[in-house]
Amino acid sequence: MDENYEWVERGYGKNSVKILHVRREGPVHTIKEYEVNTQLTLNTDKDYTHGDNSDIIATDSQKNTVYILAKNHGITSPEDFSLLLSSHFLSKYSHVDRAKVDVETYPWRRIVMEGKAHNHAFLFSPEVQHTCTVTQYRGGKPLLSTGLVGMRVLKTTQSAFVNFVSDEFRSLPDMEDRIFSTVVTAYWEYNRVDGVDFGKVWMTMLKLVYDKFAGPPDIGIFSPSVQNTIFLLQEAALKVMPEISKVQVTMPNKHYYSVDLSKFPEVGSSVNNEVFLPTDKPAGNITAVLGRKVNSKL
Ligand SMILES: O=c1[nH]c(=O)c2[nH]c(=O)[nH]c2[nH]1
């Protein structure tokens, strides 16, 4: 390669390897459906610079690896499966410098009929997506991040937005009681992967989203802003899950504006707290990453 150039990024793999794994324990079956991306970075660049393929682990072989490891080891969680794949690629091929694996899960849920869980029938339940990414360098610890993605929620009260900057650009009135709707996305990084129950962490994060967005079923929880709700969720997540090092939460503010019906005499009241205009775009884009301080004891 010309001495004026250097690699900024390099790697190759198979994207969107679709797999359904069925675990059969007598009549009770359990399924996992995933889309897996693999990416390997080699310690040589001769494949790119010289057309020398002798070190290439074909993307087709990477795809086969996904199926073979699933068959031989089973699948418990996307995190465990990604870790299995990344460590396999590094231990099997000594010329692989970095392995990266992404998993997107398909949200199947066991069907429950009259309170009884079905043995082998499932419902596609796309309320919330579970994703994860593992990046592992040779000789290094795997860096694992999990995503809780696309969870659309709405509440009709216990949300306000007042006392923000008032200047010549402001048209929004103070809102003491408004609709709050968002699509929650949370990504969190683990500070360790050994002995972690990833399924339990996932369920805990889901419960915290309910706790901090919705609150108790009868009275809810007050939100003075999307920013504050994001922080309360992040703080609670770091508090109750020591295995998490940082958490990014994004909550686009999907606005619902009260329709102005004040000019219509046939509408008895000038107050309208029933009819709203859903406004998906533009949406407020509110996000933050909260991490632990270096040397933090918590
Ligand atoms: O919770 C909110 N935060 C904002 O920053 C903002 N900006 C806005 O127009 N509405 C809202 N709501």
The ligand as an ORCA input file, in Angstrom:
! r2SCAN-3c Opt
* xyz 0 1
  O     -39.838     17.142     27.919
  C     -39.576     17.976     27.037
  N     -38.291     18.383     26.870
  C     -37.925     19.309     25.920
  O     -36.740     19.671     25.787
  C     -38.958     19.809     25.091
  N     -38.978     20.705     24.062
  C     -40.256     20.799     23.637
  O     -40.641     21.529     22.681
  N     -41.066     19.996     24.383
  C     -40.279     19.366     25.278
  N     -40.567     18.450     26.250
*
